Amino acid sequence: MAGMEESDRQVRDGEELKALTHPLRLRMLSVLREHGSATATELAKRFDTDTGATSYHLRKLAQYGFVEEVAAEGHPRARRWAAVHATTSWNNSEVGETGEGRTAAGWMRRQQAGILVSDAESFEQLQDSLPSEWIDAAGIGDLLVKLTPESLGELWGRFYAHLDELKARDAGDEAARRVSIVVGGFPRPDEPKP
């Protein structure tokens, strides 16, 4: 758990990725990553569901190594759960070897797009309470460029390496706050010229 903030879970097959395709499981994993360990009861209250459901989904996440049971302080019978990794990633070719894997990866991409929409809407509601430097720094863009698969892969590598550098630089800065970053790069079909 000590290295959780910097660790990534590389999913290798569609069955593992499918374990995340339940909306409650994904939301619980996100909360555990962002806020730390919790009991099934605490998660049930947070998501307005019953403890049986959260217990079941925590066990499913544990079965595939996304969460683990951790020592509970105070109450000896309390079972606390924590995220094992800070992020989850996958190789589209590996998980896409089966129809189940392709479906799971597609579902996950749509969830990520939904996060982008939610974050944009939240930003619009918060603008009046944000300092101007945050308003100016926030944004979204879309570009249409021609790249080879190798160049797109290089772009991902450079992006994540630079993001890691910036996170390390800002780690102790009081002005730093949580920032949601959702990125995408997808080939488009060729269109006939007009």
C-alpha positions, 0 to 999 in steps of 0.5 A: 500500500505504501506505493499506491499513489504511484502504482498502476495496475496493468490489466492483461485480459478482458475478464479482469477489465470486465470486473470493473464494468459494474458502475458501483464497483468503479465508483467504490474503487474511485472513492477508495483511491481518492479518500483512502480505506473504508468499510462496506458499511461506510461505502453503502452509506455514501452510495445509498445502497445496502451493505450486502451489495458493497460487500459483494462488489468489494470481494469481486474487486479483491478477487481481481486484485484491485482492492485488499483488506487492510488492518482496521484501527479501533474496532477489531471486527471492522473489515476495511478495504483499500485500493491497491493501485492508484490507476488502472490501464490496459493494452487495447490489443491484449484485452481486445482479443475477446469480444468480452474484452472489447466490450469491457474496454468500450464501456470503460472509455465511455465512463472516462468520457462521462467523467470529462462531461461531469468535470466540465459541468462542475467547472462551469458551476464553480467558476464564480468561486474559483480564483482567476488563475484557475479559471484561466488554467482550466480548459478543454481542446480538440485537435485533428492531426495526422500521426502514425501509430508510433507517434501517437504512442510516443505522445502518450509516453511523453505526456505521462512522463511530463505529467509525472514531472509536474506532479513531483514538482507540485507535490508540496505546493500549497497552491496545488489542488486536485485536477481531473485530466481526461485525455484521448487519442483515437484514429478516425475513419478516412472520409472522401474528399469533397 
